[in-house]
Amino acid sequence: MTNKVRPQKKQKTKAVSLITLADKSSPISEQYRTIRTNIQYAMVDRDLKTLVITSSGPSEGKSTTSANLAIVFANSGKRVLLVDADMRKPTVAKTFSLDNIRGLSTLLGSRETLLHQVVQASGVDNLFLMTSGPKPPNPSELLDSRRMKELMMELKQQYDLVIFDMPPVVAVTDAQIVSSKSDGTILVVRENVSKRDSLLKAKSLLELVDANILGVVYNGSKNVADQGYYYGS
């Protein structure tokens, strides 16, 4: 009698909905444009070049928010780069039907890899994408490296806005690390999913690293037209 070794199941990630591409006139798309305007007003006295999107926990809509905000900012004429900095559960490659052979982890892990080798076209004018790359054993260490700091400076020179789709802030330190280096941070909340204690902890963790919390994107509310998204500080 032999014991069979069962292969470990890989964590599956799903593509997110790009409503701002599929239906630009929908109420939800309009909500994203309103969020874009509110973010711009929140940064009126400061140049917004790097923006972190995170949440307190999983399944709260931070990747959907990241991708759709990237699209509406690109539609406004800004040269935008969406970076999938969630190297644990990435979504950008699937959402935009891209390969993920090389990406952020490749760039941070090898000085021989150049920026133009990992940036891909999105099919949307002014929007460029950087996938997560192969899953590294040490995402937090890579994000807290000198190489990451240098990369963020380089990205600021080449793009009008860089949006980082980060893992949930309560689960791992990744979002704290990048928020401490970024111009602004948005916390995404989902009705009937986000827990109050987790939200308070997320806010506390971000404040601990002096993150500039611009506001909250609250989604899934039945009180908002078409169960859309809205922004509040």
Secondary structure, 3 states (H helix, E strand, C coil): CCCCCCCCCCCCCCCCCCHHHHCCCCHHHHHHHHHHHHHHHHCCCCCCCEEEEEECCCCCCHHHHHHHHHHHHHHCCCCEEEEECCCCCCCHHHHCCCCCCCCHHHHHHCCCCCHHHHEEECCCCCEEEECCCCCCCCHHHHHCCHHHHHHHHHHHHHCCEEEEECCCCCCCCHHHHHHCCCCEEEEEEECCCCCHHHHHHHHHHHHHCCCCEEEEEEECCCCCHHHCEEEEC
